[in-house]
Amino acid sequence: MADTPTRRAATEHRKPRLDLGNAVWQSSDQGTGDVQIAFVEGFVAMRDRRDTDGPALVFTPGEWRAFVLGARDGEFDLG
């Protein structure tokens, strides 16, 4: 296949499969959130605290920063 900008972008955004078995999960002691995060191999993993055997979302440091800044700015507020 030809190397195209779209193909390069897709390849550059792939994340490795992380072994989260030994991850140290952290929960916030503020608010009523039900998520936990762990810093693993330079990435940030996030999971549902009520379903610890369920899937985890994996963010690059840049994606995590954008998410946190958006949350602080109210980007995800429901009302």
PyMOL Python script that loads the backbone (N, CA, C, O; Angstrom):
from pymol import cmd

cmd.read_pdbstr("""\
ATOM      1  N   MET A   1       0.824  -1.180   0.000  1.00  0.00           N
ATOM      2  CA  MET A   1       0.000   0.000   0.000  1.00  0.00           C
ATOM      3  C   MET A   1       0.870   1.247   0.000  1.00  0.00           C
ATOM      4  O   MET A   1       1.968   1.265   0.557  1.00  0.00           O
ATOM      5  N   ALA A   2       0.362   2.263  -0.625  1.00  0.00           N
ATOM      6  CA  ALA A   2       1.094   3.528  -0.694  1.00  0.00           C
ATOM      7  C   ALA A   2       1.075   4.230   0.660  1.00  0.00           C
ATOM      8  O   ALA A   2       0.099   4.150   1.407  1.00  0.00           O
ATOM      9  N   ASP A   3       2.164   4.911   0.954  1.00  0.00           N
ATOM     10  CA  ASP A   3       2.265   5.681   2.189  1.00  0.00           C
ATOM     11  C   ASP A   3       1.571   7.020   1.963  1.00  0.00           C
ATOM     12  O   ASP A   3       2.054   7.850   1.192  1.00  0.00           O
ATOM     13  N   THR A   4       0.452   7.230   2.628  1.00  0.00           N
ATOM     14  CA  THR A   4      -0.313   8.467   2.487  1.00  0.00           C
ATOM     15  C   THR A   4      -0.366   9.170   3.844  1.00  0.00           C
ATOM     16  O   THR A   4      -0.116   8.542   4.873  1.00  0.00           O
ATOM     17  N   PRO A   5      -0.691  10.467   3.858  1.00  0.00           N
ATOM     18  CA  PRO A   5      -0.813  11.152   5.147  1.00  0.00           C
ATOM     19  C   PRO A   5      -1.822  10.478   6.077  1.00  0.00           C
ATOM     20  O   PRO A   5      -1.589  10.384   7.282  1.00  0.00           O
ATOM     21  N   THR A   6      -2.933  10.012   5.524  1.00  0.00           N
ATOM     22  CA  THR A   6      -3.948   9.352   6.353  1.00  0.00           C
ATOM     23  C   THR A   6      -3.408   8.058   6.938  1.00  0.00           C
ATOM     24  O   THR A   6      -3.619   7.760   8.114  1.00  0.00           O
ATOM     25  N   ARG A   7      -2.712   7.295   6.112  1.00  0.00           N
ATOM     26  CA  ARG A   7      -2.142   6.031   6.588  1.00  0.00           C
ATOM     27  C   ARG A   7      -1.072   6.282   7.647  1.00  0.00           C
ATOM     28  O   ARG A   7      -1.010   5.563   8.644  1.00  0.00           O
ATOM     29  N   ARG A   8      -0.231   7.293   7.442  1.00  0.00           N
ATOM     30  CA  ARG A   8       0.793   7.626   8.441  1.00  0.00           C
ATOM     31  C   ARG A   8       0.143   8.056   9.742  1.00  0.00           C
ATOM     32  O   ARG A   8       0.586   7.645  10.814  1.00  0.00           O
ATOM     33  N   ALA A   9      -0.902   8.876   9.673  1.00  0.00           N
ATOM     34  CA  ALA A   9      -1.580   9.346  10.874  1.00  0.00           C
ATOM     35  C   ALA A   9      -2.183   8.179  11.646  1.00  0.00           C
ATOM     36  O   ALA A   9      -2.104   8.137  12.873  1.00  0.00           O
ATOM     37  N   ALA A  10      -2.782   7.237  10.935  1.00  0.00           N
ATOM     38  CA  ALA A  10      -3.363   6.069  11.600  1.00  0.00           C
ATOM     39  C   ALA A  10      -2.282   5.252  12.293  1.00  0.00           C
ATOM     40  O   ALA A  10      -2.486   4.768  13.406  1.00  0.00           O
ATOM     41  N   THR A  11      -1.148   5.096  11.650  1.00  0.00           N
ATOM     42  CA  THR A  11      -0.046   4.337  12.238  1.00  0.00           C
ATOM     43  C   THR A  11       0.536   5.061  13.443  1.00  0.00           C
ATOM     44  O   THR A  11       0.848   4.432  14.454  1.00  0.00           O
ATOM     45  N   GLU A  12       0.684   6.365  13.344  1.00  0.00           N
ATOM     46  CA  GLU A  12       1.272   7.148  14.430  1.00  0.00           C
ATOM     47  C   GLU A  12       0.387   7.169  15.674  1.00  0.00           C
ATOM     48  O   GLU A  12       0.902   7.346  16.779  1.00  0.00           O
ATOM     49  N   HIS A  13      -0.920   6.994  15.531  1.00  0.00           N
ATOM     50  CA  HIS A  13      -1.832   7.069  16.665  1.00  0.00           C
ATOM     51  C   HIS A  13      -2.129   5.709  17.275  1.00  0.00           C
ATOM     52  O   HIS A  13      -2.909   5.625  18.223  1.00  0.00           O
ATOM     53  N   ARG A  14      -1.541   4.662  16.770  1.00  0.00           N
ATOM     54  CA  ARG A  14      -1.755   3.356  17.376  1.00  0.00           C
ATOM     55  C   ARG A  14      -1.077   3.311  18.729  1.00  0.00           C
ATOM     56  O   ARG A  14       0.011   3.853  18.920  1.00  0.00           O
ATOM     57  N   LYS A  15      -1.732   2.665  19.648  1.00  0.00           N
ATOM     58  CA  LYS A  15      -1.172   2.534  20.985  1.00  0.00           C
ATOM     59  C   LYS A  15      -0.845   1.062  21.220  1.00  0.00           C
ATOM     60  O   LYS A  15      -1.544   0.177  20.727  1.00  0.00           O
ATOM     61  N   PRO A  16       0.209   0.812  21.968  1.00  0.00           N
ATOM     62  CA  PRO A  16       0.558  -0.584  22.225  1.00  0.00           C
ATOM     63  C   PRO A  16      -0.444  -1.221  23.178  1.00  0.00           C
ATOM     64  O   PRO A  16      -1.144  -0.533  23.920  1.00  0.00           O
ATOM     65  N   ARG A  17      -0.497  -2.530  23.142  1.00  0.00           N
ATOM     66  CA  ARG A  17      -1.284  -3.248  24.144  1.00  0.00           C
ATOM     67  C   ARG A  17      -0.472  -3.224  25.429  1.00  0.00           C
ATOM     68  O   ARG A  17       0.635  -3.761  25.482  1.00  0.00           O
ATOM     69  N   LEU A  18      -1.008  -2.615  26.441  1.00  0.00           N
ATOM     70  CA  LEU A  18      -0.299  -2.494  27.703  1.00  0.00           C
ATOM     71  C   LEU A  18      -0.698  -3.616  28.647  1.00  0.00           C
ATOM     72  O   LEU A  18      -1.857  -4.030  28.678  1.00  0.00           O
ATOM     73  N   ASP A  19       0.257  -4.099  29.406  1.00  0.00           N
ATOM     74  CA  ASP A  19      -0.040  -5.071  30.456  1.00  0.00           C
ATOM     75  C   ASP A  19      -0.470  -4.284  31.677  1.00  0.00           C
ATOM     76  O   ASP A  19       0.358  -3.674  32.353  1.00  0.00           O
ATOM     77  N   LEU A  20      -1.759  -4.298  31.960  1.00  0.00           N
ATOM     78  CA  LEU A  20      -2.296  -3.526  33.071  1.00  0.00           C
ATOM     79  C   LEU A  20      -2.447  -4.365  34.334  1.00  0.00           C
ATOM     80  O   LEU A  20      -2.980  -3.895  35.339  1.00  0.00           O
ATOM     81  N   GLY A  21      -1.974  -5.612  34.280  1.00  0.00           N
ATOM     82  CA  GLY A  21      -2.108  -6.519  35.416  1.00  0.00           C
ATOM     83  C   GLY A  21      -1.425  -6.030  36.676  1.00  0.00           C
ATOM     84  O   GLY A  21      -1.902  -6.302  37.778  1.00  0.00           O
ATOM     85  N   ASN A  22      -0.327  -5.320  36.542  1.00  0.00           N
ATOM     86  CA  ASN A  22       0.396  -4.822  37.711  1.00  0.00           C
ATOM     87  C   ASN A  22       0.290  -3.309  37.855  1.00  0.00           C
ATOM     88  O   ASN A  22       1.043  -2.699  38.614  1.00  0.00           O
ATOM     89  N   ALA A  23      -0.636  -2.712  37.132  1.00  0.00           N
ATOM     90  CA  ALA A  23      -0.794  -1.256  37.184  1.00  0.00           C
ATOM     91  C   ALA A  23      -1.234  -0.824  38.582  1.00  0.00           C
ATOM     92  O   ALA A  23      -1.978  -1.530  39.263  1.00  0.00           O
ATOM     93  N   VAL A  24      -0.766   0.333  38.985  1.00  0.00           N
ATOM     94  CA  VAL A  24      -1.180   0.931  40.260  1.00  0.00           C
ATOM     95  C   VAL A  24      -2.281   1.937  39.929  1.00  0.00           C
ATOM     96  O   VAL A  24      -2.007   3.023  39.417  1.00  0.00           O
ATOM     97  N   TRP A  25      -3.514   1.570  40.223  1.00  0.00           N
ATOM     98  CA  TRP A  25      -4.665   2.389  39.875  1.00  0.00           C
ATOM     99  C   TRP A  25      -4.922   3.417  40.959  1.00  0.00           C
ATOM    100  O   TRP A  25      -4.818   3.119  42.149  1.00  0.00           O
ATOM    101  N   GLN A  26      -5.257   4.622  40.545  1.00  0.00           N
ATOM    102  CA  GLN A  26      -5.513   5.729  41.466  1.00  0.00           C
ATOM    103  C   GLN A  26      -6.935   6.229  41.277  1.00  0.00           C
ATOM    104  O   GLN A  26      -7.436   6.338  40.158  1.00  0.00           O
ATOM    105  N   SER A  27      -7.570   6.529  42.397  1.00  0.00           N
ATOM    106  CA  SER A  27      -8.908   7.116  42.377  1.00  0.00           C
ATOM    107  C   SER A  27      -8.837   8.498  42.998  1.00  0.00           C
ATOM    108  O   SER A  27      -8.040   8.738  43.905  1.00  0.00           O
ATOM    109  N   SER A  28      -9.658   9.392  42.518  1.00  0.00           N
ATOM    110  CA  SER A  28      -9.725  10.728  43.101  1.00  0.00           C
ATOM    111  C   SER A  28     -10.467  10.658  44.421  1.00  0.00           C
ATOM    112  O   SER A  28     -11.416   9.889  44.570  1.00  0.00           O
ATOM    113  N   ASP A  29     -10.036  11.452  45.364  1.00  0.00           N
ATOM    114  CA  ASP A  29     -10.766  11.538  46.623  1.00  0.00           C
ATOM    115  C   ASP A  29     -11.679  12.762  46.623  1.00  0.00           C
ATOM    116  O   ASP A  29     -12.237  13.139  47.654  1.00  0.00           O
ATOM    117  N   GLN A  30     -11.820  13.375  45.443  1.00  0.00           N
ATOM    118  CA  GLN A  30     -12.689  14.539  45.298  1.00  0.00           C
ATOM    119  C   GLN A  30     -13.839  14.186  44.371  1.00  0.00           C
ATOM    120  O   GLN A  30     -13.661  13.432  43.415  1.00  0.00           O
ATOM    121  N   GLY A  31     -14.993  14.717  44.644  1.00  0.00           N
ATOM    122  CA  GLY A  31     -16.140  14.503  43.767  1.00  0.00           C
ATOM    123  C   GLY A  31     -16.710  13.108  43.902  1.00  0.00           C
ATOM    124  O   GLY A  31     -16.432  12.387  44.859  1.00  0.00           O
ATOM    125  N   THR A  32     -17.518  12.747  42.913  1.00  0.00           N
ATOM    126  CA  THR A  32     -18.209  11.459  42.960  1.00  0.00           C
ATOM    127  C   THR A  32     -17.834  10.593  41.768  1.00  0.00           C
ATOM    128  O   THR A  32     -18.598   9.703  41.393  1.00  0.00           O
ATOM    129  N   GLY A  33     -16.695  10.829  41.175  1.00  0.00           N
ATOM    130  CA  GLY A  33     -16.293  10.090  39.988  1.00  0.00           C
ATOM    131  C   GLY A  33     -16.082   8.610  40.246  1.00  0.00           C
ATOM    132  O   GLY A  33     -15.715   8.200  41.347  1.00  0.00           O
ATOM    133  N   ASP A  34     -16.314   7.837  39.238  1.00  0.00           N
ATOM    134  CA  ASP A  34     -16.152   6.397  39.339  1.00  0.00           C
ATOM    135  C   ASP A  34     -15.072   5.890  38.399  1.00  0.00           C
ATOM    136  O   ASP A  34     -15.152   4.754  37.932  1.00  0.00           O
ATOM    137  N   VAL A  35     -14.069   6.701  38.111  1.00  0.00           N
ATOM    138  CA  VAL A  35     -12.982   6.260  37.242  1.00  0.00           C
ATOM    139  C   VAL A  35     -11.683   6.175  38.033  1.00  0.00           C
ATOM    140  O   VAL A  35     -11.500   6.840  39.053  1.00  0.00           O
ATOM    141  N   GLN A  36     -10.803   5.343  37.532  1.00  0.00           N
ATOM    142  CA  GLN A  36      -9.459   5.213  38.082  1.00  0.00           C
ATOM    143  C   GLN A  36      -8.484   5.403  36.939  1.00  0.00           C
ATOM    144  O   GLN A  36      -8.796   5.108  35.785  1.00  0.00           O
ATOM    145  N   ILE A  37      -7.292   5.901  37.268  1.00  0.00           N
ATOM    146  CA  ILE A  37      -6.257   6.037  36.252  1.00  0.00           C
ATOM    147  C   ILE A  37      -4.984   5.361  36.733  1.00  0.00           C
ATOM    148  O   ILE A  37      -4.759   5.192  37.931  1.00  0.00           O
ATOM    149  N   ALA A  38      -4.158   4.979  35.765  1.00  0.00           N
ATOM    150  CA  ALA A  38      -2.843   4.400  36.051  1.00  0.00           C
ATOM    151  C   ALA A  38      -1.879   4.904  34.992  1.00  0.00           C
ATOM    152  O   ALA A  38      -2.247   5.053  33.826  1.00  0.00           O
ATOM    153  N   PHE A  39      -0.650   5.165  35.397  1.00  0.00           N
ATOM    154  CA  PHE A  39       0.397   5.588  34.480  1.00  0.00           C
ATOM    155  C   PHE A  39       1.244   4.363  34.174  1.00  0.00           C
ATOM    156  O   PHE A  39       1.893   3.811  35.062  1.00  0.00           O
ATOM    157  N   VAL A  40       1.236   3.938  32.906  1.00  0.00           N
ATOM    158  CA  VAL A  40       1.891   2.693  32.515  1.00  0.00           C
ATOM    159  C   VAL A  40       2.696   2.920  31.235  1.00  0.00           C
ATOM    160  O   VAL A  40       2.145   3.308  30.204  1.00  0.00           O
ATOM    161  N   GLU A  41       3.987   2.677  31.312  1.00  0.00           N
ATOM    162  CA  GLU A  41       4.866   2.715  30.135  1.00  0.00           C
ATOM    163  C   GLU A  41       4.720   4.002  29.327  1.00  0.00           C
ATOM    164  O   GLU A  41       4.749   3.961  28.097  1.00  0.00           O
ATOM    165  N   GLY A  42       4.565   5.131  29.991  1.00  0.00           N
ATOM    166  CA  GLY A  42       4.462   6.408  29.296  1.00  0.00           C
ATOM    167  C   GLY A  42       3.071   6.745  28.800  1.00  0.00           C
ATOM    168  O   GLY A  42       2.888   7.762  28.132  1.00  0.00           O
ATOM    169  N   PHE A  43       2.101   5.928  29.106  1.00  0.00           N
ATOM    170  CA  PHE A  43       0.716   6.166  28.706  1.00  0.00           C
ATOM    171  C   PHE A  43      -0.138   6.320  29.956  1.00  0.00           C
ATOM    172  O   PHE A  43       0.313   6.024  31.063  1.00  0.00           O
ATOM    173  N   VAL A  44      -1.369   6.781  29.777  1.00  0.00           N
ATOM    174  CA  VAL A  44      -2.310   6.890  30.876  1.00  0.00           C
ATOM    175  C   VAL A  44      -3.488   5.980  30.552  1.00  0.00           C
ATOM    176  O   VAL A  44      -4.105   6.102  29.494  1.00  0.00           O
ATOM    177  N   ALA A  45      -3.794   5.069  31.467  1.00  0.00           N
ATOM    178  CA  ALA A  45      -4.936   4.172  31.297  1.00  0.00           C
ATOM    179  C   ALA A  45      -6.049   4.636  32.233  1.00  0.00           C
ATOM    180  O   ALA A  45      -5.781   5.096  33.342  1.00  0.00           O
ATOM    181  N   MET A  46      -7.291   4.515  31.787  1.00  0.00           N
ATOM    182  CA  MET A  46      -8.439   4.918  32.592  1.00  0.00           C
ATOM    183  C   MET A  46      -9.473   3.806  32.524  1.00  0.00           C
ATOM    184  O   MET A  46      -9.758   3.269  31.454  1.00  0.00           O
ATOM    185  N   ARG A  47     -10.031   3.466  33.688  1.00  0.00           N
ATOM    186  CA  ARG A  47     -11.050   2.406  33.737  1.00  0.00           C
ATOM    187  C   ARG A  47     -12.168   2.796  34.686  1.00  0.00           C
ATOM    188  O   ARG A  47     -12.055   3.759  35.445  1.00  0.00           O
ATOM    189  N   ASP A  48     -13.244   2.033  34.629  1.00  0.00           N
ATOM    190  CA  ASP A  48     -14.398   2.197  35.504  1.00  0.00           C
ATOM    191  C   ASP A  48     -14.085   1.518  36.833  1.00  0.00           C
ATOM    192  O   ASP A  48     -13.803   0.320  36.863  1.00  0.00           O
ATOM    193  N   ARG A  49     -14.133   2.263  37.921  1.00  0.00           N
ATOM    194  CA  ARG A  49     -13.832   1.723  39.243  1.00  0.00           C
ATOM    195  C   ARG A  49     -14.788   0.606  39.640  1.00  0.00           C
ATOM    196  O   ARG A  49     -14.422  -0.268  40.425  1.00  0.00           O
ATOM    197  N   ARG A  50     -16.013   0.622  39.106  1.00  0.00           N
ATOM    198  CA  ARG A  50     -17.008  -0.398  39.452  1.00  0.00           C
ATOM    199  C   ARG A  50     -16.862  -1.657  38.606  1.00  0.00           C
ATOM    200  O   ARG A  50     -17.483  -2.675  38.913  1.00  0.00           O
ATOM    201  N   ASP A  51     -16.060  -1.610  37.555  1.00  0.00           N
ATOM    202  CA  ASP A  51     -15.872  -2.762  36.661  1.00  0.00           C
ATOM    203  C   ASP A  51     -14.380  -2.916  36.371  1.00  0.00           C
ATOM    204  O   ASP A  51     -13.937  -2.710  35.241  1.00  0.00           O
ATOM    205  N   THR A  52     -13.621  -3.275  37.382  1.00  0.00           N
ATOM    206  CA  THR A  52     -12.164  -3.302  37.252  1.00  0.00           C
ATOM    207  C   THR A  52     -11.664  -4.375  36.299  1.00  0.00           C
ATOM    208  O   THR A  52     -10.512  -4.323  35.868  1.00  0.00           O
ATOM    209  N   ASP A  53     -12.500  -5.343  35.961  1.00  0.00           N
ATOM    210  CA  ASP A  53     -12.111  -6.354  34.972  1.00  0.00           C
ATOM    211  C   ASP A  53     -12.509  -5.952  33.559  1.00  0.00           C
ATOM    212  O   ASP A  53     -12.184  -6.647  32.597  1.00  0.00           O
ATOM    213  N   GLY A  54     -13.207  -4.836  33.433  1.00  0.00           N
ATOM    214  CA  GLY A  54     -13.642  -4.360  32.126  1.00  0.00           C
ATOM    215  C   GLY A  54     -12.502  -3.693  31.366  1.00  0.00           C
ATOM    216  O   GLY A  54     -11.363  -3.674  31.833  1.00  0.00           O
ATOM    217  N   PRO A  55     -12.807  -3.154  30.210  1.00  0.00           N
ATOM    218  CA  PRO A  55     -11.768  -2.535  29.377  1.00  0.00           C
ATOM    219  C   PRO A  55     -11.267  -1.220  29.970  1.00  0.00           C
ATOM    220  O   PRO A  55     -11.934  -0.587  30.789  1.00  0.00           O
ATOM    221  N   ALA A  56     -10.092  -0.838  29.537  1.00  0.00           N
ATOM    222  CA  ALA A  56      -9.506   0.443  29.934  1.00  0.00           C
ATOM    223  C   ALA A  56      -9.249   1.253  28.677  1.00  0.00           C
ATOM    224  O   ALA A  56      -8.880   0.705  27.638  1.00  0.00           O
ATOM    225  N   LEU A  57      -9.445   2.546  28.775  1.00  0.00           N
ATOM    226  CA  LEU A  57      -9.074   3.454  27.700  1.00  0.00           C
ATOM    227  C   LEU A  57      -7.612   3.825  27.888  1.00  0.00           C
ATOM    228  O   LEU A  57      -7.157   4.008  29.017  1.00  0.00           O
ATOM    229  N   VAL A  58      -6.876   3.935  26.796  1.00  0.00           N
ATOM    230  CA  VAL A  58      -5.457   4.279  26.879  1.00  0.00           C
ATOM    231  C   VAL A  58      -5.227   5.580  26.130  1.00  0.00           C
ATOM    232  O   VAL A  58      -5.638   5.732  24.979  1.00  0.00           O
ATOM    233  N   PHE A  59      -4.562   6.518  26.799  1.00  0.00           N
ATOM    234  CA  PHE A  59      -4.290   7.836  26.247  1.00  0.00           C
ATOM    235  C   PHE A  59      -2.788   8.070  26.146  1.00  0.00           C
ATOM    236  O   PHE A  59      -2.024   7.624  27.001  1.00  0.00           O
ATOM    237  N   THR A  60      -2.373   8.769  25.100  1.00  0.00           N
ATOM    238  CA  THR A  60      -1.001   9.268  25.049  1.00  0.00           C
ATOM    239  C   THR A  60      -0.933  10.447  26.021  1.00  0.00           C
ATOM    240  O   THR A  60      -1.975  10.966  26.420  1.00  0.00           O
ATOM    241  N   PRO A  61       0.262  10.877  26.408  1.00  0.00           N
ATOM    242  CA  PRO A  61       0.342  12.051  27.287  1.00  0.00           C
ATOM    243  C   PRO A  61      -0.347  13.285  26.697  1.00  0.00           C
ATOM    244  O   PRO A  61      -0.982  14.037  27.436  1.00  0.00           O
ATOM    245  N   GLY A  62      -0.238  13.507  25.406  1.00  0.00           N
ATOM    246  CA  GLY A  62      -0.894  14.647  24.764  1.00  0.00           C
ATOM    247  C   GLY A  62      -2.405  14.536  24.797  1.00  0.00           C
ATOM    248  O   GLY A  62      -3.100  15.520  25.054  1.00  0.00           O
ATOM    249  N   GLU A  63      -2.916  13.343  24.539  1.00  0.00           N
ATOM    250  CA  GLU A  63      -4.365  13.133  24.601  1.00  0.00           C
ATOM    251  C   GLU A  63      -4.870  13.335  26.026  1.00  0.00           C
ATOM    252  O   GLU A  63      -5.922  13.941  26.233  1.00  0.00           O
ATOM    253  N   TRP A  64      -4.126  12.831  27.007  1.00  0.00           N
ATOM    254  CA  TRP A  64      -4.538  12.970  28.405  1.00  0.00           C
ATOM    255  C   TRP A  64      -4.572  14.447  28.802  1.00  0.00           C
ATOM    256  O   TRP A  64      -5.510  14.898  29.460  1.00  0.00           O
ATOM    257  N   ARG A  65      -3.552  15.188  28.400  1.00  0.00           N
ATOM    258  CA  ARG A  65      -3.500  16.616  28.717  1.00  0.00           C
ATOM    259  C   ARG A  65      -4.702  17.339  28.101  1.00  0.00           C
ATOM    260  O   ARG A  65      -5.332  18.162  28.765  1.00  0.00           O
ATOM    261  N   ALA A  66      -5.021  17.041  26.852  1.00  0.00           N
ATOM    262  CA  ALA A  66      -6.167  17.672  26.198  1.00  0.00           C
ATOM    263  C   ALA A  66      -7.465  17.318  26.924  1.00  0.00           C
ATOM    264  O   ALA A  66      -8.332  18.177  27.087  1.00  0.00           O
ATOM    265  N   PHE A  67      -7.606  16.082  27.355  1.00  0.00           N
ATOM    266  CA  PHE A  67      -8.790  15.645  28.101  1.00  0.00           C
ATOM    267  C   PHE A  67      -8.906  16.401  29.423  1.00  0.00           C
ATOM    268  O   PHE A  67      -9.968  16.934  29.745  1.00  0.00           O
ATOM    269  N   VAL A  68      -7.825  16.447  30.181  1.00  0.00           N
ATOM    270  CA  VAL A  68      -7.849  17.126  31.484  1.00  0.00           C
ATOM    271  C   VAL A  68      -8.148  18.610  31.318  1.00  0.00           C
ATOM    272  O   VAL A  68      -8.964  19.163  32.055  1.00  0.00           O
ATOM    273  N   LEU A  69      -7.494  19.260  30.356  1.00  0.00           N
ATOM    274  CA  LEU A  69      -7.753  20.683  30.134  1.00  0.00           C
ATOM    275  C   LEU A  69      -9.198  20.935  29.713  1.00  0.00           C
ATOM    276  O   LEU A  69      -9.815  21.909  30.144  1.00  0.00           O
ATOM    277  N   GLY A  70      -9.736  20.051  28.869  1.00  0.00           N
ATOM    278  CA  GLY A  70     -11.137  20.175  28.460  1.00  0.00           C
ATOM    279  C   GLY A  70     -12.086  20.000  29.635  1.00  0.00           C
ATOM    280  O   GLY A  70     -13.073  20.727  29.752  1.00  0.00           O
ATOM    281  N   ALA A  71     -11.793  19.045  30.501  1.00  0.00           N
ATOM    282  CA  ALA A  71     -12.630  18.824  31.681  1.00  0.00           C
ATOM    283  C   ALA A  71     -12.581  20.031  32.606  1.00  0.00           C
ATOM    284  O   ALA A  71     -13.608  20.467  33.126  1.00  0.00           O
ATOM    285  N   ARG A  72     -11.399  20.562  32.805  1.00  0.00           N
ATOM    286  CA  ARG A  72     -11.260  21.756  33.669  1.00  0.00           C
ATOM    287  C   ARG A  72     -12.008  22.950  33.089  1.00  0.00           C
ATOM    288  O   ARG A  72     -12.507  23.793  33.834  1.00  0.00           O
ATOM    289  N   ASP A  73     -12.086  23.023  31.767  1.00  0.00           N
ATOM    290  CA  ASP A  73     -12.723  24.139  31.085  1.00  0.00           C
ATOM    291  C   ASP A  73     -14.238  23.955  30.960  1.00  0.00           C
ATOM    292  O   ASP A  73     -14.928  24.834  30.445  1.00  0.00           O
ATOM    293  N   GLY A  74     -14.763  22.805  31.433  1.00  0.00           N
ATOM    294  CA  GLY A  74     -16.207  22.563  31.370  1.00  0.00           C
ATOM    295  C   GLY A  74     -16.685  21.966  30.069  1.00  0.00           C
ATOM    296  O   GLY A  74     -17.890  21.908  29.825  1.00  0.00           O
ATOM    297  N   GLU A  75     -15.775  21.522  29.230  1.00  0.00           N
ATOM    298  CA  GLU A  75     -16.141  20.990  27.917  1.00  0.00           C
ATOM    299  C   GLU A  75     -17.101  19.807  28.000  1.00  0.00           C
ATOM    300  O   GLU A  75     -17.880  19.591  27.072  1.00  0.00           O
ATOM    301  N   PHE A  76     -17.066  19.050  29.070  1.00  0.00           N
ATOM    302  CA  PHE A  76     -17.886  17.840  29.182  1.00  0.00           C
ATOM    303  C   PHE A  76     -19.052  17.999  30.144  1.00  0.00           C
ATOM    304  O   PHE A  76     -19.726  17.018  30.459  1.00  0.00           O
ATOM    305  N   ASP A  77     -19.305  19.222  30.620  1.00  0.00           N
ATOM    306  CA  ASP A  77     -20.422  19.455  31.526  1.00  0.00           C
ATOM    307  C   ASP A  77     -21.745  19.152  30.835  1.00  0.00           C
ATOM    308  O   ASP A  77     -21.908  19.452  29.652  1.00  0.00           O
ATOM    309  N   LEU A  78     -22.670  18.575  31.544  1.00  0.00           N
ATOM    310  CA  LEU A  78     -23.948  18.185  30.949  1.00  0.00           C
ATOM    311  C   LEU A  78     -24.937  19.345  30.838  1.00  0.00           C
ATOM    312  O   LEU A  78     -25.832  19.296  29.994  1.00  0.00           O
ATOM    313  N   GLY A  79     -24.810  20.348  31.634  1.00  0.00           N
ATOM    314  CA  GLY A  79     -25.845  21.377  31.666  1.00  0.00           C
ATOM    315  C   GLY A  79     -25.475  22.656  31.105  1.00  0.00           C
ATOM    316  O   GLY A  79     -26.286  23.581  31.091  1.00  0.00           O
TER     317      GLY A  79
END
""", "prot")
cmd.dss("prot")
cmd.show_as("cartoon", "prot")
cmd.util.cbc("prot")
cmd.orient("prot")
